[in-house]
């Protein structure tokens, strides 16, 4: 089982911020949260991962709740190229277990 | 950049044929994986390997076998292809399996159709 819960789909307008939520209430204290995304007709690609603190990289930001039961992937300005399925993964399972993710649509 | 390549983007085979899907990674990763992806079912792990000549079954190994004779290459074999094996097949590699910080790098996928 994926052990994370995400909405099936979300929609955003282009150039607006997007907040993709994920619940992971059973994650252990030492396991990382990972986010991947899958663009149409491509394999998944790594986006970001974190443990407790908020994390930033060139692709996105990851905000992790203080109790670590949830996190939010933040795309600061959505573009049409960000339309993809986004997977939130509990790093306690290795190999990683991919759930069904959130399908993000970006409207021009 | 890590590169994972798969031998074909599209493949059409007939029922009963033996099918080989090849995957090569260029980052000296210890670990390699084969997944299949079907609409509504997400990615499901078929087999993985954490070393040359080592293999472990994933969640759905039935009907498949694998081979890892060299570190950079991991092959998925369908001994006798069936129509229910029509799917997208994704290969991945990673440096640090069994660590919570492990990151997987995926190939572009092979869309296999079995007629």
Interface residues (C-beta under 8 A of the other chain):
Chain A: X2 X30 X31 X32 X34 X36 X41 X42 X43 X44 X45 X46 X49 X91 X92 X94 X95 X96 X97 X98 X99 X100 X101
Chain B: X4 X31 X33 X35 X40 X42 X43 X45 X48 X58 X90 X91 X92 X94 X97 X98 X99 X100 X101 X102 X103 X104 X105 X106 X107 X108 X109
